[in-house]
Amino acid sequence: MVTTIQVQETTKQVLDNLKNKERAKSYDVIIRHLLKEHVDVSDMFGFTKKRPLKFSRKDELKFNEI
């Protein structure tokens, strides 16, 4: 599922710069990278940090629908 989000022009410029610098194929890749660095996914699912998280592609797709 593809969606559109609104961001300020300055935010898009930052995303453009990161996309070019990292040679990313899409904004989605850049946004996921930023989220991975700053969001603890385990908190979103109620897991403890001690438990390793392994998600299947199906789980990832379901998570993206939320």
C-alpha positions in Angstrom: 0.0 0.0 0.0 1.4 3.4 -1.0 0.3 6.6 0.6 1.0 10.3 0.5 2.1 12.4 3.5 2.5 16.1 3.8 5.7 17.7 5.0 7.1 21.2 5.0 9.3 22.2 2.1 12.3 22.4 4.4 11.7 18.8 5.6 11.5 17.6 2.0 14.8 19.4 1.3 16.4 17.5 4.2 15.0 14.2 3.0 16.2 15.0 -0.5 19.7 15.7 0.8 19.7 12.5 2.9 18.4 10.5 -0.1 21.1 11.7 -2.3 23.9 11.3 0.3 22.8 7.7 1.1 22.0 7.0 -2.5 18.7 5.6 -1.4 16.1 4.4 -3.9 13.2 6.1 -2.1 12.1 8.4 0.7 10.6 5.3 2.4 14.2 3.9 2.8 15.4 7.2 4.4 12.3 7.4 6.7 12.7 3.8 7.8 16.4 4.4 8.5 15.6 7.4 10.6 12.8 5.6 12.5 15.1 2.6 13.1 17.6 4.9 14.7 15.1 6.8 16.9 12.1 4.5 17.6 12.2 1.4 19.8 9.8 -0.9 17.9 9.7 -3.2 20.9 7.9 -0.5 22.9 5.2 -0.4 20.2 4.5 -4.1 20.6 4.9 -4.4 24.4 8.0 -6.6 24.3 10.8 -6.3 26.7 14.1 -5.1 25.3 15.7 -8.5 26.4 13.6 -10.4 23.9 15.0 -10.3 20.3 12.6 -9.2 17.7 12.2 -11.1 14.5 9.5 -10.1 12.1 8.5 -11.8 9.0 7.7 -9.9 5.8 4.0 -10.6 6.6 4.4 -9.0 10.0 6.1 -6.0 8.5 3.4 -5.5 6.0 0.7 -5.7 8.7 2.6 -3.2 10.9 2.8 -0.8 8.0 -1.0 -0.8 7.8 -1.4 0.5 11.3 
